[in-house]
Amino acid sequence: MSERRLIPLLSQILDALSRAVPQRPTELDLSGAGAFTWQAETGQVVPVPQVNRVPIDLLRGIERQRETLLENTRRFAEGLPANNALLWGARGTGKSSLVKAVHAAVGAAGKDLVLVEIHREDMPTLPSLLAMLRRQTRRVILFCDDLSFDEADTSYKSLKAVLEGGIEGRPANVIFYATSNRRHLMPRMMIENERSTAINPSESVDEKVSLSDRFGLWLGFHNTDQDTYFAMVEGYAAYYGLEIPVEQLRAEAKEWAITRGARSGRVAWQFIQDVAGRLGKPLN
């Protein structure tokens, strides 16, 4: 074989070998910030200078969930046993807001606690991220917002192993919090399809449902009644110093909810942003 033909062939072999040899995991830099986002493409975390969140005392209508998650997080930050948490329920009811607010509250109490967000589409890289977090000295809340799995998505199996069932298990310095609109993280149709096609239907369905069982805490979030909705709006208005009569505030808040067909913490916050804008009052 001539040298001209041999060199490209050797280059191809070298490229193939480079891809086949596992790369040594890079080290994460968790210094200099309290919150980060995981960038799967680069294998690094990016600091978040200012987290988009509201004070924990402004989260109304979810007092039981708030105290439960806050206590669980405090224990984890102190090095005590704590559970992974799944916050599930209706949209806009404060699930992700609670996670971010709890992180801030525990940090304000003097605990060194980091929040790292991993996006749903990057879940297949979760084992690699945990391997890097295992070598960190800081304690980490690993957070995935709006977690769910669709038909033919098999990445949930790696999540099951990482949460509890793997050889290494969850790193002692990491806890996993996720929010979802689905209690079992799987659509009902997907579970029913598995039941109808499996050799042993009950075992197949159990495997799907058992993903949620890996979370020691299940915190349900439900639609908000009118009194709680008004309490949310009035709490925001008082906190940000929005000078508007209570009767007018309630009437406008009620109309705002009707036009959106829902009452929730998200709707209340969107209404307050509208009021603040009309009053020329910044929300900071």
C-alpha positions in Angstrom: 0.0 0.0 0.0 1.4 3.4 -1.0 2.2 6.0 1.7 -0.4 8.4 0.1 -3.2 5.8 0.8 -1.8 4.7 4.2 -1.8 8.1 5.9 -5.6 8.7 5.6 -6.3 5.1 6.8 -4.1 5.5 9.8 -5.8 8.8 10.6 -9.2 7.1 10.5 -8.0 4.4 12.8 -6.6 6.9 15.3 -9.9 8.8 15.3 -11.8 5.6 16.0 -9.5 4.7 18.8 -9.8 8.2 20.3 -13.6 7.9 20.4 -13.4 4.4 21.9 -11.1 5.2 24.8 -13.2 6.7 27.7 -12.2 10.3 28.4 -11.1 11.2 31.9 -13.9 13.2 33.5 -13.2 16.9 33.8 -13.3 18.7 37.1 -16.1 21.0 37.9 -15.6 24.4 39.3 -18.3 25.0 42.0 -16.6 28.0 43.5 -17.7 31.6 43.2 -21.4 31.1 43.0 -24.4 29.5 44.7 -26.2 28.2 41.6 -25.1 26.7 38.3 -26.6 25.1 35.2 -25.1 21.9 33.7 -23.9 22.2 30.1 -23.9 18.6 28.8 -22.1 19.6 25.5 -19.0 20.9 27.3 -19.2 18.8 30.4 -19.0 21.9 32.6 -21.3 24.0 34.8 -22.1 27.7 34.2 -22.6 30.0 37.2 -25.9 31.8 37.5 -25.2 35.3 38.8 -28.8 35.9 39.9 -31.4 33.2 40.4 -34.9 34.0 39.3 -36.9 33.3 42.5 -39.2 34.8 45.1 -38.7 34.9 48.9 -40.0 31.8 50.6 -42.4 33.6 52.8 -44.3 34.8 49.7 -45.2 31.3 48.7 -48.8 30.9 49.9 -51.1 27.9 49.9 -48.3 25.4 50.0 -47.3 25.8 53.6 -47.1 22.0 54.3 -45.0 21.3 51.2 -42.8 24.3 52.1 -42.1 23.1 55.6 -41.5 19.5 54.6 -39.0 20.4 51.8 -37.3 23.0 53.9 -36.7 20.6 56.8 -35.5 17.9 54.4 -33.1 20.4 52.9 -31.8 21.6 56.2 -31.0 18.1 57.3 -29.1 17.4 54.0 -27.2 20.7 54.4 -26.2 19.6 57.9 -24.9 16.2 56.7 -27.9 14.3 58.1 -29.9 11.7 56.2 -32.4 13.2 53.7 -34.6 12.1 50.8 -34.7 12.8 47.1 -37.9 14.8 46.4 -40.5 14.7 43.6 -42.7 17.8 43.5 -45.7 16.9 41.3 -49.0 18.5 40.4 -50.8 21.2 38.6 -48.9 23.8 36.5 -48.0 27.1 38.0 -48.6 26.0 41.6 -45.1 26.9 42.9 -43.1 23.6 42.5 -40.0 25.0 41.0 -40.3 28.3 42.9 -40.3 26.3 46.1 -37.1 24.5 45.2 -35.3 27.7 44.5 -36.7 29.5 47.5 -35.7 26.6 49.8 -32.2 26.7 48.5 -32.0 30.4 49.2 -33.5 30.1 52.7 -31.1 27.4 53.7 -28.2 29.3 52.3 -29.2 32.4 54.1 -29.0 30.4 57.4 -25.3 30.0 56.8 -25.3 26.6 55.1 -22.9 26.0 52.2 -25.4 24.6 49.7 -25.1 24.7 45.9 -28.0 24.4 43.4 -27.2 22.8 40.1 -29.9 22.6 37.4 -29.9 19.8 34.8 -32.3 20.1 31.9 -34.7 17.3 31.0 -33.0 16.7 27.6 -29.6 16.2 29.3 -30.8 13.4 31.6 -28.8 10.7 29.8 -25.6 12.6 31.0 -26.8 12.4 34.6 -24.4 9.5 35.6 -21.4 11.5 34.3 -22.5 14.6 36.1 -22.9 12.7 39.4 -19.5 11.1 39.0 -18.0 14.6 38.9 -20.2 16.0 41.7 -19.1 13.0 43.9 -15.6 14.5 44.0 -16.8 17.9 45.2 -16.6 19.1 48.8 -19.7 21.3 48.7 -23.2 19.8 49.2 -25.4 20.0 46.1 -29.1 20.1 45.3 -29.3 18.6 41.8 -32.5 20.0 40.3 -34.5 19.0 37.2 -37.6 21.1 36.3 -40.5 19.6 34.5 -39.2 16.0 34.5 -41.1 13.4 32.5 -40.6 10.6 30.1 -42.4 9.9 26.8 -42.9 6.6 25.0 -39.7 5.0 23.7 -37.6 7.1 26.1 -35.4 4.7 28.0 -33.3 7.2 29.9 -35.5 6.7 32.9 -33.7 3.4 33.6 -30.4 5.2 34.2 -32.2 7.6 36.5 -33.6 4.7 38.5 -30.1 3.3 39.0 -28.6 6.6 39.9 -31.2 7.5 42.4 -30.9 4.4 44.5 -30.2 1.1 42.7 -26.7 1.5 41.3 -23.6 0.0 42.7 -22.3 3.4 43.9 -25.7 4.9 44.6 -26.3 8.6 45.0 -23.3 10.5 46.2 -23.5 11.5 49.8 -23.0 15.2 49.0 -25.8 15.2 46.4 -29.6 15.2 46.7 -32.0 15.1 43.7 -35.1 17.3 43.5 -37.4 17.2 40.5 -40.7 18.8 39.5 -43.2 17.2 37.2 -46.8 17.5 36.1 -47.1 13.7 36.3 -47.1 11.8 39.6 -45.4 8.8 38.1 -43.3 10.7 35.5 -44.9 8.5 32.7 -47.9 9.3 30.6 -50.9 7.0 31.3 -50.9 5.8 27.7 -47.3 4.7 28.0 -48.0 2.6 31.1 -51.1 1.1 29.5 -49.1 0.2 26.4 -46.5 -1.6 28.5 -49.3 -3.5 30.3 -50.9 -4.7 27.1 -47.7 -5.9 25.3 -45.7 -7.3 28.2 -45.2 -11.0 28.9 -45.8 -10.3 32.5 -47.9 -7.0 32.5 -47.7 -6.4 36.3 -43.9 -6.5 36.3 -43.6 -4.2 33.4 -45.9 -1.6 34.9 -44.2 -1.9 38.2 -40.9 -1.0 36.6 -42.4 2.2 35.2 -44.1 3.2 38.4 -41.2 2.3 40.6 -39.2 5.3 39.1 -41.3 7.6 41.3 -40.8 5.3 44.3 -37.1 6.2 44.2 -38.0 9.6 45.5 -38.5 9.4 49.3 -40.6 12.6 49.3 -43.7 13.0 47.2 -45.1 16.5 47.5 -48.4 17.1 45.7 -49.4 20.6 44.5 -53.0 21.3 43.6 -55.2 24.0 42.2 -55.6 27.2 44.3 -58.9 28.3 45.8 -59.9 32.0 45.6 -59.0 32.9 49.2 -55.5 31.5 48.8 -55.2 33.3 45.4 -56.1 36.6 47.1 -53.6 35.9 49.9 -50.9 35.4 47.2 -51.8 38.7 45.5 -52.0 40.7 48.6 -48.8 39.3 50.0 -46.9 40.3 46.8 -48.5 43.7 46.8 -47.5 44.4 50.4 -43.9 43.0 49.9 -43.3 45.2 46.9 -45.1 48.3 48.2 -47.7 48.4 45.6 -50.2 51.1 46.7 -53.6 50.0 45.5 -56.8 49.6 47.6 -57.5 46.0 48.6 -60.9 46.0 47.1 -59.6 47.1 43.8 -56.7 44.7 44.0 -59.0 41.8 44.6 -61.4 42.8 41.8 -58.7 43.1 39.3 -57.0 39.9 40.4 -60.3 38.0 40.1 -60.8 39.4 36.5 -57.2 38.5 35.7 -57.7 34.9 36.8 -61.0 34.6 34.9 -59.3 35.7 31.6 -56.7 33.0 32.1 -59.0 30.3 33.2 -57.0 29.4 36.3 -55.9 30.5 39.8 -52.4 29.7 40.7 -49.2 31.2 42.1 -48.0 31.8 38.5 -51.1 33.6 37.6 -50.9 35.7 40.8 -47.3 36.7 40.0 -48.2 37.6 36.4 -51.0 39.8 37.7 -48.6 41.5 40.1 -46.1 42.2 37.3 -49.0 43.9 35.4 -50.0 46.0 38.4 -46.4 47.0 39.1 -45.9 48.0 35.5 -49.0 50.2 35.5 -47.9 51.8 38.8 -44.4 52.4 37.5 -43.0 50.3 40.4 -40.0 48.0 39.8 -40.1 44.6 41.4 -36.7 44.2 43.1 
